Amino acid sequence: MKFEIPSKVETIIHTLEAAGFEAYAVGGCVRDALLGRTPNDWDITTSATPEQVKALFHRTVDTGIAHGTVTVLLDKDGFEVTTYRVDGEYEDGRHPKEVTFTASLEEDLKRRDFTINAMAYNPKKGLVDLFGGQEDLEKKVIRCVGDPLERFTEDALRIMRAVRFSAQLGFSLEENTRKGLAVLAPNLKHVSAERIQVELVKLLVSPHPDYLRIAYEAGVTREFLPEFDRCMETPQNTPYHCYNVGEHILHSLLYVKEDKVLRLTMLLHDIAKPDVRTTDENGRDHFKTHAVLGEKMAKKILRRLKFDNDTIAKVSCLVRWHDLRPAPVPADVRKAMNIIGEDLFLMWMEVQYADNKAKSDYKGQEKAARQAGVRKTWEEIVEKGQCVSLKGLAVTGSDLIAAGMKPGKEMGEVLHKLLEQVLEDPDLNEKETLLKLAFSNRNR
């Protein structure tokens, strides 16, 4: 087996070997190259100590010197070079108490998480695959190196990584690895919210976001997203739905593109349904106010997982309005654009599309026709440059002051009244017309 590696990686390996050391490309880059993918990064492992690596290259950065990692800079590119190592005890369930450098490539590889990430490659010596990683790639299986309970006990983040790699690659989890997840899922309490967030987002924007189901079945989501577990246990006895709440969420994820905000919105759009579900005398379920409560719950969940404010604002807004159903007529669509925001309206339409695709076929043609009409109307409004917010009004507060109006609460009310009129009739959005309307509104 031979595959191409970048010339700069070969240069680093050759330089280390010329000085009497071993050196290999290792980990995810080898996995991706074997899969025919272009690796994002090329990592190198070597028998040389960090000091020896630094002595061989003109430009280096001590990126993880305590764990044996030095970044070698060649031109503008950086490559992490890490000394073969053996990890000490993992006292906190996340980080080894200490690391010991070793001269053994085998010792270095067997401390790694999954077989597909525990392969090394050298241009002269070829592939080093001591744990069946290549076979697992062919079988499309995620399997721990050695005992899954040991691997997950050492570092609980590997629990999330197992599911994430499964989703990214479309692989299944080997049976003992899956069992290990279920046993040690509670260890996720040792993992920071920031690290869980990173793995969750990678899973969600993968080709298989619905593999979150694996995390649920293994009891993993219960540790960081218990609200989702409740959704997986909440039925939807209504002609509009063919899945329970959780399965509807999982299916809806597949109908939006691989975008963080969109996938998070689909994950959370119905998160409040278990809290508001009622059942009438006919056995039909209702979920009134789930979007309003869902907005609050989305904010709480995203804050708990340490998402940034911009993401929280966008996702919670889309959750709040995901059930808004404007008629496909210009005035209704302009008003919806004003409520949701011009910058989010296209995403909102994609959310509505995904939401409906994951429902039953009941009134499906009607729903699709309305959505198509709304999109066409939106395109016409954008093409014409019609006003849908205060910033698009042809008059400003300064114009009103210049015309003799005093600044204050009343002026704000006048501007909002003008906007309401322009949303109904965009032809009114002329400065002189609006100034006349402003004072006539005021005198009513």
TABELQUI-V752478 format. One record per helix or strand of 2 or more residues. SS is the DSSP state (H for helix, E for strand). FROM is the first residue (numbers start at 1). TO is the last residue. If there is no record, write none. Layout:
ss->SS from->FROM to->TO
ss->SS from->FROM to->TO
This chain:
ss->H from->7 to->18
ss->E from->23 to->26
ss->H from->28 to->34
ss->E from->43 to->46
ss->H from->50 to->56
ss->E from->60 to->64
ss->H from->65 to->67
ss->E from->69 to->74
ss->E from->77 to->83
ss->E from->85 to->87
ss->E from->99 to->101
ss->H from->105 to->109
ss->H from->115 to->117
ss->E from->120 to->122
ss->E from->126 to->128
ss->H from->133 to->139
ss->E from->141 to->142
ss->H from->148 to->154
ss->H from->157 to->169
ss->E from->172 to->173
ss->H from->175 to->190
ss->H from->193 to->204
ss->H from->209 to->217
ss->H from->221 to->224
ss->H from->226 to->232
ss->H from->245 to->253
ss->H from->260 to->268
ss->H from->273 to->276
ss->E from->278 to->279
ss->E from->285 to->286
ss->H from->290 to->304
ss->H from->309 to->321
ss->H from->330 to->340
ss->H from->345 to->357
ss->H from->364 to->384
ss->H from->390 to->392
ss->H from->397 to->402
ss->H from->409 to->424
ss->H from->426 to->428
ss->H from->431 to->443
